[in-house]
Amino acid sequence: MTGRMKILNNKELEMLQFTHLAEECNISHFISTRRGGVSTGNYASFNLGEYCGDNPECVSENRTLLSSALGLSEDRLFAAHQLHGDKIAVLDKAYLALSCEQQREMLHGVDALITAEANVCVAVSTADCVPVLLYAPDKKVVAAVHAGWRGTVLQIVSKTLQYMKETFGCEIAHMKAGIGPSIGLEAFEVGEEVVEAFAASGLPLHSIMKRNTQTGKAHIDLWHANQWQMQTAGVLSENIETAGICTYTNQEDFFSARRLGIASGRMLTGIFIQH
């Protein structure tokens, strides 16, 4: 289903929520926008990405604002150094006992985070790539997944679902999922090498790709590609909410790396179990 995003105004920060996840009393979640921070230029103003070239002091202040709005300790907000792969990490008690430096090292190259620990926020950083949130109410386990086109081809969402099932015993049919703001079909023009990668991945190319009738260029529907993965894995269609918001065409509210360039801001999409 395509949801009507719920606006979450908190301490001058404008964020969004999925309507069906907002109804769950055991969790809290958020999708940040560009509004409410201190960064400038292509990072204006609420950049939360640590690895995109912004002034580290601005990023730190923005993260402090976010943590305060969420009622979380800053050292319980985690986002990995993503590398567009399919590596998954679990944030458990052993991970939380590591030093800050060890924690950062463990999250290098990770594109999906899972936790069953209370008040530990797992988040992904995006600016066109697809952020996916997963919640297993039967086991109280949450996950945040970064699914750019490469991660989608690698079927990282499907792998995360299976990981949650095998590691925590989560029943996939009971899970709830949200597909956040990201680049939409009309804006996501790709080259033939990307088409070939999708064709080789096992994803249903006939339903996720279309060609522009005037240019002949291929366009990929990342939202549908990731929803297909979820449904194929066993998530019920009524438990999947798609924001339906294109970051490229809504540049006033969201960062878009395709529009602004790589040296630009990032949103965070995160989820945590409330104590």
Backbone as CSV, one residue per row, in Angstrom:
resi,resn,N_x,N_y,N_z,CA_x,CA_y,CA_z,C_x,C_y,C_z
1,MET,0.837,-1.194,0.000,0.000,0.000,0.000,0.873,1.246,0.000
2,THR,0.387,2.284,-0.652,1.073,3.568,-0.618,0.475,4.372,0.515
3,GLY,1.320,4.712,1.486,0.810,5.333,2.702,0.720,6.835,2.628
4,ARG,-0.042,7.384,3.535,-0.029,8.818,3.765,0.927,9.043,4.926
5,MET,2.067,9.605,4.633,3.078,9.762,5.667,2.578,10.678,6.769
6,LYS,2.869,10.284,7.984,2.495,11.082,9.145,3.616,12.069,9.443
7,ILE,3.287,13.348,9.588,4.288,14.368,9.895,4.534,14.387,11.392
8,LEU,5.799,14.289,11.762,6.196,14.277,13.162,6.983,15.547,13.443
9,ASN,6.333,16.548,14.011,7.008,17.791,14.372,7.463,17.702,15.821
10,ASN,8.759,17.809,16.016,9.309,17.641,17.358,10.480,18.587,17.539
11,LYS,10.311,19.569,18.422,11.384,20.516,18.733,11.942,21.164,17.462
12,GLU,11.057,21.663,16.615,11.389,22.389,15.391,11.963,21.505,14.283
13,LEU,12.018,20.215,14.506,12.446,19.292,13.464,11.218,18.726,12.772
14,GLU,11.243,18.716,11.440,10.133,18.124,10.706,10.568,16.763,10.187
15,MET,9.919,15.730,10.691,10.224,14.371,10.265,8.929,13.669,9.868
16,LEU,9.077,12.493,9.282,7.925,11.728,8.826,7.891,10.360,9.497
17,GLN,6.703,9.767,9.484,6.529,8.406,9.985,5.594,7.634,9.066
18,PHE,5.766,6.323,9.030,4.806,5.458,8.356,3.584,5.319,9.254
19,THR,2.402,5.387,8.670,1.188,5.359,9.483,1.019,4.031,10.218
20,HIS,1.317,2.915,9.551,1.085,1.621,10.211,2.128,1.329,11.284
21,LEU,3.356,1.800,11.112,4.361,1.616,12.160,4.127,2.562,13.330
22,ALA,3.560,3.734,13.044,3.265,4.699,14.113,2.208,4.162,15.072
23,GLU,1.422,3.195,14.620,0.386,2.603,15.467,0.947,1.564,16.440
24,GLU,2.188,1.155,16.233,2.802,0.132,17.085,3.355,0.777,18.353
25,CYS,2.847,0.366,19.506,3.217,1.019,20.766,4.593,0.613,21.282
26,ASN,5.150,-0.480,20.777,6.434,-0.964,21.286,7.649,-0.388,20.566
27,ILE,7.413,0.365,19.508,8.533,0.906,18.740,8.329,2.388,18.459
28,SER,9.424,3.034,18.092,9.367,4.399,17.580,10.223,4.433,16.320
29,HIS,9.865,5.285,15.382,10.651,5.364,14.156,10.550,6.763,13.576
30,PHE,11.389,7.056,12.605,11.404,8.390,12.010,12.043,8.343,10.627
31,ILE,11.700,9.343,9.830,12.368,9.619,8.560,12.678,11.105,8.572
32,SER,13.946,11.452,8.554,14.295,12.871,8.609,14.063,13.534,7.251
33,THR,13.972,14.857,7.266,13.874,15.655,6.045,15.059,16.621,6.023
34,ARG,15.032,17.585,5.117,16.116,18.576,5.055,15.951,19.666,6.107
35,ARG,14.817,19.728,6.759,14.473,20.889,7.579,14.848,20.729,9.054
36,GLY,15.391,21.835,9.627,15.563,21.893,11.073,16.978,21.851,11.592
37,GLY,17.979,21.752,10.718,19.352,21.620,11.182,20.191,22.868,11.012
38,VAL,21.506,22.696,11.101,22.437,23.830,11.086,23.406,23.793,9.909
39,SER,23.377,22.767,9.089,24.294,22.677,7.956,23.917,23.682,6.871
40,THR,24.873,23.970,5.977,24.656,24.972,4.929,24.981,24.392,3.553
41,GLY,24.665,25.187,2.512,24.964,24.783,1.143,24.181,23.554,0.729
42,ASN,24.839,22.629,0.049,24.178,21.396,-0.377,23.815,20.480,0.784
43,TYR,24.238,20.875,1.984,23.934,20.087,3.184,22.811,20.718,4.007
44,ALA,22.293,21.827,3.532,21.275,22.567,4.285,19.960,21.794,4.314
45,SER,19.383,21.715,5.528,20.093,22.146,6.716,20.265,20.998,7.719
46,PHE,19.449,19.949,7.567,19.451,18.866,8.554,20.185,17.636,8.017
47,ASN,21.440,17.845,7.611,22.248,16.718,7.146,22.672,15.848,8.319
48,LEU,22.425,14.554,8.192,22.770,13.606,9.259,23.810,12.583,8.816
49,GLY,24.342,12.772,7.605,25.336,11.842,7.081,26.744,12.205,7.509
50,GLU,27.449,11.244,8.065,28.811,11.472,8.547,29.864,11.317,7.456
51,TYR,29.502,10.722,6.331,30.507,10.343,5.340,30.292,11.023,3.987
52,CYS,29.708,12.216,3.993,29.390,12.878,2.723,30.085,14.228,2.553
53,GLY,31.016,14.570,3.447,31.825,15.767,3.257,31.392,17.007,3.994
54,ASP,30.372,16.927,4.812,29.897,18.087,5.569,30.846,18.376,6.736
55,ASN,30.743,19.589,7.275,31.493,19.965,8.467,31.100,19.021,9.609
56,PRO,32.052,18.280,10.177,31.722,17.317,11.241,31.013,17.950,12.433
57,GLU,31.326,19.211,12.726,30.671,19.881,13.850,29.188,20.089,13.570
58,CYS,28.861,20.398,12.321,27.448,20.570,11.950,26.705,19.242,12.034
59,VAL,27.342,18.190,11.542,26.715,16.866,11.596,26.485,16.453,13.042
60,SER,27.476,16.702,13.879,27.354,16.358,15.298,26.210,17.120,15.952
61,GLU,26.094,18.409,15.635,25.004,19.198,16.213,23.650,18.711,15.709
62,ASN,23.581,18.373,14.425,22.328,17.859,13.873,21.937,16.540,14.533
63,ARG,22.910,15.695,14.785,22.624,14.412,15.438,22.209,14.603,16.893
64,THR,22.768,15.618,17.518,22.347,15.943,18.883,20.890,16.385,18.889
65,LEU,20.522,17.205,17.909,19.131,17.650,17.781,18.199,16.459,17.577
66,LEU,18.622,15.527,16.715,17.800,14.350,16.445,17.647,13.485,17.690
67,SER,18.749,13.196,18.350,18.697,12.351,19.548,17.802,12.955,20.615
68,SER,17.909,14.271,20.785,17.070,14.961,21.767,15.595,14.840,21.409
69,ALA,15.288,15.010,20.127,13.893,14.918,19.682,13.330,13.519,19.885
70,LEU,14.187,12.515,19.744,13.747,11.127,19.889,13.744,10.660,21.339
71,GLY,14.368,11.445,22.215,14.477,11.035,23.607,15.475,9.914,23.802
72,LEU,16.502,9.896,22.952,17.523,8.857,23.001,18.869,9.442,23.392
73,SER,19.691,8.636,24.019,21.073,9.018,24.248,21.796,9.002,22.903
74,GLU,22.687,9.959,22.674,23.389,10.040,21.389,24.188,8.786,21.087
75,ASP,24.670,8.113,22.116,25.471,6.915,21.881,24.610,5.680,21.623
76,ARG,23.309,5.892,21.460,22.409,4.789,21.117,21.747,5.012,19.758
77,LEU,22.324,5.911,18.965,21.871,6.154,17.592,22.960,5.644,16.652
78,PHE,22.653,4.595,15.897,23.669,3.932,15.078,23.313,3.958,13.594
79,ALA,24.276,4.381,12.793,24.168,4.308,11.336,25.521,3.857,10.808
80,ALA,25.531,2.893,9.925,26.779,2.303,9.442,27.431,3.158,8.359
81,HIS,28.687,2.842,8.065,29.368,3.408,6.895,29.041,2.484,5.725
82,GLN,27.977,2.805,5.028,27.410,1.934,4.000,28.272,1.937,2.731
83,LEU,28.340,0.766,2.088,29.141,0.639,0.866,28.366,-0.028,-0.269
84,HIS,27.044,0.040,-0.231,26.191,-0.480,-1.307,26.371,-1.987,-1.508
85,GLY,26.548,-2.697,-0.398,26.675,-4.143,-0.469,25.500,-4.836,0.185
86,ASP,25.742,-6.040,0.712,24.665,-6.799,1.364,25.096,-7.334,2.727
87,LYS,26.050,-6.643,3.342,26.514,-7.062,4.664,25.525,-6.628,5.734
88,ILE,25.241,-7.536,6.663,24.258,-7.316,7.726,24.957,-7.414,9.079
89,ALA,24.598,-6.527,10.001,25.171,-6.574,11.348,24.062,-6.553,12.388
90,VAL,24.280,-7.296,13.473,23.348,-7.314,14.601,23.954,-6.513,15.742
91,LEU,23.185,-5.576,16.258,23.621,-4.774,17.401,23.050,-5.414,18.662
92,ASP,23.854,-6.262,19.283,23.432,-6.979,20.483,24.207,-6.463,21.696
93,LYS,24.054,-7.122,22.811,24.727,-6.676,24.038,26.245,-6.691,23.886
94,ALA,26.763,-7.683,23.182,28.211,-7.759,22.970,28.702,-6.574,22.148
95,TYR,27.929,-6.198,21.134,28.305,-5.039,20.320,28.271,-3.762,21.155
96,LEU,27.241,-3.602,21.951,27.091,-2.384,22.753,28.186,-2.250,23.802
97,ALA,28.819,-3.358,24.165,29.891,-3.325,25.160,31.233,-2.897,24.570
98,LEU,31.309,-2.808,23.242,32.554,-2.408,22.582,32.814,-0.919,22.765
99,SER,34.041,-0.510,22.552,34.373,0.915,22.575,33.778,1.586,21.344
100,CYS,33.680,2.907,21.358,33.130,3.652,20.217,33.916,3.360,18.948
101,GLU,35.231,3.307,19.070,36.083,3.031,17.907,35.826,1.632,17.360
102,GLN,35.682,0.663,18.244,35.406,-0.708,17.816,34.030,-0.816,17.168
103,GLN,33.060,-0.090,17.715,31.717,-0.101,17.135,31.732,0.442,15.711
104,ARG,32.422,1.562,15.502,32.501,2.157,14.165,33.188,1.200,13.194
105,GLU,34.229,0.550,13.660,34.959,-0.394,12.818,34.067,-1.559,12.405
106,MET,33.258,-2.033,13.335,32.359,-3.158,13.061,31.286,-2.801,12.034
107,LEU,30.937,-1.518,11.958,29.862,-1.096,11.057,30.370,-0.577,9.720
108,HIS,31.669,-0.680,9.477,32.203,-0.258,8.178,31.795,-1.272,7.108
109,GLY,31.185,-0.785,6.045,30.779,-1.661,4.960,29.494,-2.415,5.202
110,VAL,28.739,-2.001,6.201,27.466,-2.657,6.541,26.304,-1.863,5.946
111,ASP,25.320,-2.566,5.385,24.174,-1.888,4.776,22.834,-2.285,5.380
112,ALA,22.846,-3.112,6.413,21.608,-3.440,7.129,21.936,-3.682,8.596
113,LEU,21.150,-3.075,9.465,21.351,-3.198,10.907,20.113,-3.812,11.546
114,ILE,20.337,-4.741,12.472,19.250,-5.418,13.182,19.516,-5.327,14.675
115,THR,18.460,-5.142,15.461,18.626,-5.204,16.913,17.348,-5.672,17.595
116,ALA,17.559,-6.314,18.744,16.449,-6.677,19.627,16.608,-5.974,20.962
117,GLU,17.588,-5.072,21.046,17.870,-4.348,22.284,16.995,-3.100,22.375
118,ALA,16.484,-2.826,23.561,15.621,-1.659,23.761,16.432,-0.368,23.713
119,ASN,15.804,0.669,23.186,16.395,2.011,23.113,17.721,2.037,22.361
120,VAL,17.841,1.176,21.376,18.987,1.174,20.466,18.435,1.433,19.068
121,CYS,18.735,2.603,18.530,18.170,2.995,17.238,19.087,2.557,16.102
122,VAL,18.545,1.767,15.200,19.270,1.387,13.981,18.743,2.258,12.848
123,ALA,19.661,2.836,12.082,19.266,3.784,11.044,20.128,3.612,9.803
124,VAL,19.590,4.048,8.675,20.354,4.066,7.427,20.346,5.473,6.855
125,SER,21.418,5.791,6.163,21.627,7.109,5.574,21.335,7.036,4.082
126,THR,20.482,7.939,3.583,20.117,7.898,2.163,19.949,9.293,1.572
127,ALA,20.065,9.340,0.239,19.746,10.547,-0.519,19.446,10.114,-1.946
128,ASP,18.429,9.328,-2.134,17.913,8.719,-3.365,17.791,7.208,-3.209
129,CYS,18.761,6.574,-2.515,18.651,5.134,-2.268,17.430,4.858,-1.389
130,VAL,17.000,3.609,-1.395,15.772,3.238,-0.692,16.062,2.848,0.758
131,PRO,15.453,3.558,1.721,15.539,3.125,3.116,14.351,2.218,3.439
132,VAL,14.633,1.090,4.058,13.577,0.140,4.419,13.640,-0.126,5.916
133,LEU,12.489,-0.032,6.574,12.384,-0.384,7.989,11.578,-1.668,8.122
134,LEU,12.025,-2.545,9.023,11.350,-3.813,9.275,11.086,-3.966,10.767
135,TYR,9.919,-4.506,11.091,9.564,-4.745,12.496,8.891,-6.097,12.622
136,ALA,9.447,-6.924,13.512,8.861,-8.230,13.809,8.203,-8.153,15.176
137,PRO,6.885,-7.953,15.240,6.205,-7.778,16.528,6.214,-9.023,17.400
138,ASP,6.320,-10.201,16.785,6.294,-11.428,17.589,7.545,-11.589,18.443
139,LYS,8.682,-11.105,17.953,9.939,-11.233,18.701,10.502,-9.884,19.138
140,LYS,9.819,-8.816,18.773,10.282,-7.453,19.081,11.717,-7.238,18.578
141,VAL,11.852,-7.386,17.277,13.124,-7.176,16.588,12.896,-6.155,15.482
142,VAL,13.841,-5.232,15.316,13.718,-4.202,14.284,14.957,-4.204,13.400
143,ALA,14.795,-3.666,12.191,15.921,-3.573,11.263,15.771,-2.342,10.387
144,ALA,16.911,-1.805,9.981,16.963,-0.715,9.009,17.880,-1.171,7.881
145,VAL,17.403,-1.022,6.648,18.123,-1.544,5.487,18.350,-0.437,4.461
146,HIS,19.576,-0.366,3.945,19.932,0.575,2.883,19.937,-0.191,1.565
147,ALA,18.981,0.142,0.691,18.834,-0.593,-0.565,18.918,0.362,-1.748
148,GLY,20.142,0.702,-2.154,20.332,1.408,-3.411,20.129,0.419,-4.545
149,TRP,20.438,0.811,-5.768,20.191,-0.142,-6.854,21.097,-1.369,-6.728
150,ARG,22.323,-1.168,-6.253,23.218,-2.315,-6.085,22.724,-3.243,-4.972
151,GLY,22.298,-2.653,-3.861,21.761,-3.456,-2.773,20.478,-4.161,-3.166
152,THR,19.686,-3.503,-3.993,18.447,-4.112,-4.475,18.758,-5.305,-5.366
153,VAL,19.744,-5.148,-6.255,20.176,-6.259,-7.106,20.683,-7.426,-6.256
154,LEU,21.374,-7.107,-5.169,21.880,-8.142,-4.258,20.793,-8.704,-3.348
155,GLN,19.599,-8.117,-3.439,18.429,-8.531,-2.656,18.709,-8.487,-1.154
156,ILE,19.251,-7.351,-0.720,19.606,-7.199,0.688,18.383,-7.219,1.601
157,VAL,17.250,-6.734,1.125,16.046,-6.766,1.961,15.616,-8.208,2.218
158,SER,15.611,-9.011,1.178,15.261,-10.425,1.332,16.227,-11.129,2.280
159,LYS,17.516,-10.824,2.154,18.525,-11.441,3.015,18.355,-11.014,4.471
160,THR,17.959,-9.760,4.677,17.739,-9.279,6.044,16.541,-9.979,6.675
161,LEU,15.488,-10.150,5.911,14.315,-10.873,6.407,14.683,-12.301,6.810
162,GLN,15.441,-12.972,5.977,15.849,-14.341,6.282,16.755,-14.388,7.507
163,TYR,17.619,-13.387,7.630,18.517,-13.308,8.784,17.709,-13.168,10.070
164,MET,16.680,-12.313,10.035,15.830,-12.119,11.207,15.082,-13.403,11.561
165,LYS,14.664,-14.121,10.543,13.956,-15.380,10.772,14.882,-16.431,11.376
166,GLU,16.069,-16.575,10.792,16.986,-17.626,11.222,17.648,-17.325,12.565
167,THR,17.942,-16.044,12.819,18.675,-15.681,14.031,17.762,-15.462,15.230
168,PHE,16.604,-14.851,14.979,15.719,-14.487,16.090,14.407,-15.277,16.109
169,GLY,14.163,-16.068,15.077,12.922,-16.819,15.012,11.721,-15.983,14.622
170,CYS,11.956,-14.852,13.966,10.856,-13.965,13.558,9.999,-14.629,12.489
171,GLU,8.699,-14.478,12.621,7.763,-14.994,11.632,7.574,-13.919,10.564
172,ILE,8.047,-14.192,9.347,8.023,-13.181,8.290,6.601,-12.728,7.979
173,ALA,5.651,-13.625,8.047,4.262,-13.271,7.731,3.676,-12.262,8.712
174,HIS,4.293,-12.128,9.886,3.808,-11.170,10.880,4.528,-9.827,10.813
175,MET,5.558,-9.748,9.999,6.378,-8.537,9.967,5.667,-7.370,9.298
176,LYS,6.076,-6.175,9.725,5.605,-4.948,9.096,6.807,-4.229,8.504
177,ALA,6.593,-3.586,7.357,7.706,-2.971,6.644,7.318,-1.616,6.077
178,GLY,8.307,-0.745,5.965,8.103,0.566,5.364,9.197,0.858,4.355
179,ILE,8.798,1.333,3.184,9.730,1.734,2.125,9.715,3.251,2.067
180,GLY,10.818,3.871,2.447,10.848,5.313,2.639,11.076,6.135,1.384
181,PRO,11.065,7.463,1.533,11.309,8.376,0.414,12.639,8.064,-0.271
182,SER,12.619,8.016,-1.581,13.790,7.653,-2.382,13.469,7.978,-3.834
183,ILE,14.416,7.760,-4.707,14.196,8.144,-6.097,13.121,7.264,-6.741
184,GLY,12.194,7.912,-7.446,11.079,7.204,-8.049,11.366,6.745,-9.469
185,LEU,10.461,5.964,-9.999,10.604,5.376,-11.332,10.879,6.415,-12.411
186,GLU,10.098,7.484,-12.438,10.224,8.467,-13.514,11.577,9.164,-13.502
187,ALA,12.149,9.350,-12.323,13.427,10.061,-12.209,14.636,9.136,-12.311
188,PHE,14.434,7.844,-12.091,15.582,6.935,-12.026,15.884,6.312,-13.387
189,GLU,16.506,7.124,-14.235,16.973,6.656,-15.538,18.307,5.941,-15.350
190,VAL,18.462,4.789,-15.978,19.677,3.989,-15.789,20.256,3.557,-17.130
191,GLY,21.536,3.185,-17.102,22.204,2.671,-18.289,21.932,1.192,-18.487
192,GLU,22.350,0.693,-19.635,22.076,-0.706,-19.967,22.808,-1.682,-19.047
193,GLU,23.958,-1.243,-18.474,24.679,-2.132,-17.564,23.874,-2.383,-16.289
194,VAL,23.082,-1.372,-15.883,22.228,-1.539,-14.710,21.054,-2.461,-15.050
195,VAL,20.496,-2.288,-16.235,19.417,-3.173,-16.685,19.897,-4.621,-16.682
196,GLU,21.110,-4.842,-17.188,21.668,-6.194,-17.236,21.859,-6.769,-15.832
197,ALA,22.283,-5.908,-14.902,22.466,-6.367,-13.518,21.137,-6.795,-12.906
198,PHE,20.088,-6.037,-13.167,18.765,-6.396,-12.654,18.260,-7.671,-13.324
199,ALA,18.501,-7.798,-14.623,18.045,-8.984,-15.347,18.707,-10.245,-14.805
200,ALA,19.976,-10.123,-14.400,20.716,-11.285,-13.897,20.408,-11.601,-12.439
201,SER,19.709,-10.697,-11.765,19.495,-10.835,-10.320,18.339,-11.749,-9.944
202,GLY,17.482,-12.037,-10.902,16.297,-12.825,-10.593,15.087,-11.982,-10.258
203,LEU,15.260,-10.659,-10.226,14.127,-9.762,-9.993,13.257,-9.700,-11.248
204,PRO,11.958,-9.430,-11.099,11.035,-9.439,-12.243,11.187,-8.189,-13.108
205,LEU,12.132,-8.231,-14.037,12.452,-7.062,-14.853,11.231,-6.521,-15.594
206,HIS,10.345,-7.410,-16.015,9.176,-6.985,-16.782,8.256,-6.059,-15.992
207,SER,8.293,-6.154,-14.658,7.391,-5.327,-13.856,8.089,-4.195,-13.116
208,ILE,9.425,-4.181,-13.134,10.132,-3.111,-12.422,10.859,-2.157,-13.364
209,MET,10.864,-2.451,-14.661,11.535,-1.572,-15.613,10.580,-1.118,-16.704
210,LYS,10.729,0.130,-17.113,10.020,0.602,-18.294,10.962,1.498,-19.078
211,ARG,10.698,1.666,-20.344,11.519,2.529,-21.184,10.747,3.787,-21.568
212,ASN,11.446,4.894,-21.535,10.868,6.160,-21.965,10.596,6.070,-23.463
213,THR,9.368,6.313,-23.854,8.987,6.144,-25.257,9.673,7.140,-26.185
214,GLN,10.125,8.258,-25.640,10.787,9.268,-26.471,12.294,9.060,-26.542
215,THR,12.911,8.739,-25.409,14.372,8.603,-25.373,14.848,7.165,-25.524
216,GLY,13.983,6.215,-25.212,14.379,4.818,-25.233,15.171,4.398,-24.014
217,LYS,15.401,5.345,-23.101,16.180,5.063,-21.899,15.373,4.222,-20.906
218,ALA,16.085,3.378,-20.181,15.435,2.515,-19.194,15.268,3.237,-17.863
219,HIS,14.164,2.949,-17.184,13.891,3.464,-15.840,13.555,2.272,-14.950
220,ILE,14.075,2.291,-13.722,13.863,1.187,-12.782,13.021,1.657,-11.602
221,ASP,12.066,0.825,-11.203,11.202,1.094,-10.053,11.769,0.365,-8.830
222,LEU,12.592,1.078,-8.068,13.213,0.476,-6.885,12.196,0.152,-5.801
223,TRP,11.139,0.949,-5.719,10.112,0.693,-4.702,9.476,-0.672,-4.942
224,HIS,9.072,-0.900,-6.187,8.414,-2.163,-6.509,9.390,-3.334,-6.392
225,ALA,10.645,-3.109,-6.770,11.645,-4.179,-6.700,11.835,-4.661,-5.267
226,ASN,11.848,-3.727,-4.330,12.021,-4.112,-2.929,10.739,-4.668,-2.325
227,GLN,9.601,-4.156,-2.763,8.336,-4.726,-2.299,8.199,-6.165,-2.800
228,TRP,8.609,-6.395,-4.030,8.562,-7.751,-4.582,9.399,-8.705,-3.738
229,GLN,10.589,-8.258,-3.331,11.442,-9.090,-2.476,10.729,-9.457,-1.175
230,MET,10.096,-8.466,-0.566,9.407,-8.703,0.704,8.263,-9.698,0.541
231,GLN,7.451,-9.474,-0.475,6.299,-10.348,-0.671,6.735,-11.762,-1.037
232,THR,7.788,-11.867,-1.823,8.307,-13.181,-2.183,8.831,-13.914,-0.954
233,ALA,9.397,-13.155,-0.013,9.915,-13.751,1.229,8.803,-14.130,2.193
234,GLY,7.609,-13.537,2.009,6.484,-13.888,2.872,5.830,-12.751,3.620
235,VAL,6.306,-11.515,3.432,5.649,-10.369,4.069,4.322,-10.117,3.357
236,LEU,3.262,-9.933,4.114,1.949,-9.698,3.521,1.895,-8.306,2.902
237,SER,1.243,-8.199,1.762,1.190,-6.914,1.051,0.565,-5.820,1.903
238,GLU,-0.422,-6.174,2.728,-1.078,-5.171,3.566,-0.185,-4.694,4.709
239,ASN,0.925,-5.389,4.938,1.866,-4.991,5.984,3.058,-4.206,5.445
240,ILE,3.021,-3.877,4.164,4.091,-3.097,3.538,3.548,-1.726,3.171
241,GLU,4.160,-0.693,3.705,3.752,0.676,3.381,4.864,1.362,2.594
242,THR,4.511,1.885,1.438,5.458,2.614,0.597,5.151,4.098,0.672
243,ALA,6.169,4.890,0.990,5.961,6.335,1.128,5.466,6.949,-0.172
244,GLY,6.006,6.471,-1.295,5.605,7.025,-2.587,6.105,8.437,-2.817
245,ILE,7.189,8.812,-2.152,7.747,10.161,-2.266,9.102,10.072,-2.958
246,CYS,9.247,10.778,-4.083,10.501,10.781,-4.830,11.418,11.887,-4.308
247,THR,12.602,11.508,-3.882,13.554,12.484,-3.346,14.074,13.420,-4.433
248,TYR,14.184,12.929,-5.653,14.712,13.756,-6.746,13.763,14.888,-7.107
249,THR,12.477,14.606,-7.112,11.499,15.621,-7.518,10.980,16.452,-6.354
250,ASN,11.314,16.065,-5.142,10.914,16.832,-3.951,12.155,17.377,-3.248
251,GLN,12.953,18.130,-4.016,14.256,18.581,-3.529,14.172,19.609,-2.412
252,GLU,13.044,20.256,-2.234,12.914,21.224,-1.145,12.850,20.532,0.216
253,ASP,12.360,19.311,0.219,12.166,18.584,1.479,13.188,17.478,1.717
254,PHE,13.808,16.990,0.638,14.701,15.842,0.761,15.997,16.064,-0.010
255,PHE,17.060,15.457,0.487,18.327,15.479,-0.234,18.265,14.486,-1.396
256,SER,18.916,14.847,-2.502,19.010,13.964,-3.659,20.428,14.034,-4.200
257,ALA,21.167,12.943,-4.088,22.541,12.918,-4.579,22.579,13.035,-6.098
258,ARG,21.570,12.512,-6.770,21.535,12.611,-8.230,21.338,14.058,-8.662
259,ARG,20.598,14.818,-7.908,20.357,16.225,-8.241,21.482,17.124,-7.732
260,LEU,21.933,16.909,-6.499,22.892,17.808,-5.855,24.344,17.371,-6.012
261,GLY,24.569,16.117,-6.378,25.917,15.575,-6.408,26.209,14.798,-5.135
262,ILE,27.282,14.026,-5.162,27.631,13.184,-4.018,27.940,14.020,-2.785
263,ALA,28.592,15.174,-2.988,28.926,16.058,-1.860,27.691,16.855,-1.470
264,SER,26.772,16.187,-0.813,25.505,16.799,-0.398,24.961,16.032,0.796
265,GLY,23.860,16.523,1.344,23.334,15.969,2.580,22.690,14.599,2.457
266,ARG,22.462,13.994,3.615,21.805,12.692,3.704,20.729,12.729,4.793
267,MET,19.641,12.028,4.542,18.625,11.824,5.564,18.949,10.551,6.346
268,LEU,18.378,10.438,7.515,18.413,9.181,8.260,16.995,8.646,8.390
269,THR,16.866,7.351,8.255,15.611,6.650,8.506,15.917,5.586,9.550
270,GLY,15.251,5.679,10.701,15.621,4.794,11.798,14.445,4.260,12.589
271,ILE,14.736,3.262,13.404,13.696,2.601,14.191,14.321,2.027,15.461
272,PHE,13.568,2.049,16.551,14.063,1.440,17.787,12.913,0.916,18.631
273,ILE,13.243,-0.054,19.471,12.285,-0.636,20.399,12.255,0.232,21.643
274,GLN,11.078,0.621,22.045,10.948,1.451,23.237,10.961,0.582,24.479
275,HIS,11.675,1.036,25.488,11.782,0.283,26.743,10.444,0.318,27.475
